[in-house]
């Protein structure tokens, strides 16, 4: 038979100090046992976030390169010392550093 929940108007029995301490110790042990698993999960999530960020930056750099190439092809040659060229070079260097 399935276990049913108690109605809300029924109160839990009052626990003694020993029972409260035992329950606290049980809860504390449960959390301490799970810390190692949570640390591994946090590391995994951080690695995933780093990978996603690197991919996004690489995609952004590729889009920038494609736009620069398209503008050059149309005859709008970008001067090497322009702000656009500097930003492009900086984005490419940043993306290259994140790949390693």
Order of alpha helices (4+ residues) and beta strands (2+ residues): alpha-alpha
